[in-house]
Amino acid sequence: MTLFSAPGDPWSHRTRIVLAEKSIGIDIVDVEPGKYPEDLLDLNPYHTVPTLVDRDLVLYDSRVIIEYLDERFPHPPLMPVDPVTRAQFRLALYSIERDWYTLLQQIEGEDKKHLPKLRKVLADTIVQGVDLFKVKPFFLSDEFSLVDATIAPILWRLPHYEVELPPKAQPILKYASHIFSRAAFRDSLSDREREMRR
Ligand SMILES: N[C@@H](CCC(=O)N[C@@H](CS)C(=O)NCC(=O)O)C(=O)O
């Protein structure tokens, strides 16, 4: 299997976290946004990373990829079994992608004028969910899940993008250091991501 991944991209990062949690051996091809190689452009009509190649199967969109990995490599399972909790976790994935990832993408974008406002909106959006991080060691669960793999790349990047969480976000910071201390999380980091917190 091959994963085309950008070293600073949070969508690629969540895919690398899932690979590391499941100890899946894979060739990771580092590519730079705007300079993707021809073979990647031919494989993925949307010209995005991450893109996974598993023999004849080509998958893009990190959600499609991580759900495939969880089904193809069932141990350890990264989604709950019961349909209601699964649906709730899928809803959490949807909200984090739609709210947190979209805001981070805007912060990464060109328009410096709106940066302070966008940083504050992202911090406020994250803090809104603080109670969800008080209940269990992982996101609403005793076990690490795809939701944790999705949250972690954003929390990891907050200092790099100068997004400051207020004091009441303490349970989120505690949750974050718990996730960041996992061996799989450390293994998932590209050199560029390591630099983000040096
Ligand atoms: N929803 C997609 C988003 C992927 C995405 O936007 N990837 C960026 C990473 S930088 C990308 O490849 N953009 C195209 C480009 O920069 O040329 C996913 O989950 O994979």
The ligand as an SDF file (V2000), in Angstrom:
LIG
                    3D

 20 19  0  0  0  0  0  0  0  0999 V2000
  -11.8280   16.4800    2.4760 N   0  0  0  0  0  0  0  0  0  0  0  0
  -10.5590   16.1240    1.8570 C   0  0  0  0  0  0  0  0  0  0  0  0
   -9.6650   17.3490    1.8770 C   0  0  0  0  0  0  0  0  0  0  0  0
   -8.3170   17.0680    1.2750 C   0  0  0  0  0  0  0  0  0  0  0  0
   -7.5570   18.3540    0.9810 C   0  0  0  0  0  0  0  0  0  0  0  0
   -8.1410   19.4550    0.8790 O   0  0  0  0  0  0  0  0  0  0  0  0
   -6.2550   18.1890    0.8260 N   0  0  0  0  0  0  0  0  0  0  0  0
   -5.4060   19.3170    0.5190 C   0  0  0  0  0  0  0  0  0  0  0  0
   -4.1520   19.1390    1.3540 C   0  0  0  0  0  0  0  0  0  0  0  0
   -3.0650   20.4610    1.2320 S   0  0  0  0  0  0  0  0  0  0  0  0
   -5.0240   19.2380   -0.9490 C   0  0  0  0  0  0  0  0  0  0  0  0
   -4.5150   18.2380   -1.4090 O   0  0  0  0  0  0  0  0  0  0  0  0
   -5.3020   20.3210   -1.6900 N   0  0  0  0  0  0  0  0  0  0  0  0
   -4.9210   20.3880   -3.0890 C   0  0  0  0  0  0  0  0  0  0  0  0
   -3.7270   21.2400   -3.3220 C   0  0  0  0  0  0  0  0  0  0  0  0
   -3.2460   21.8880   -2.3880 O   0  0  0  0  0  0  0  0  0  0  0  0
   -3.2290   21.3030   -4.4610 O   0  0  0  0  0  0  0  0  0  0  0  0
   -9.9480   14.9520    2.6060 C   0  0  0  0  0  0  0  0  0  0  0  0
  -10.4110   14.6850    3.7200 O   0  0  0  0  0  0  0  0  0  0  0  0
   -9.0580   14.2660    2.0870 O   0  0  0  0  0  0  0  0  0  0  0  0
  1  2  1  0
  2  3  1  0
  2 18  1  0
  3  4  1  0
  4  5  1  0
  5  6  2  0
  5  7  1  0
  7  8  1  0
  8  9  1  0
  8 11  1  0
  9 10  1  0
 11 12  2  0
 11 13  1  0
 13 14  1  0
 14 15  1  0
 15 16  2  0
 15 17  1  0
 18 19  2  0
 18 20  1  0
M  END
$$$$
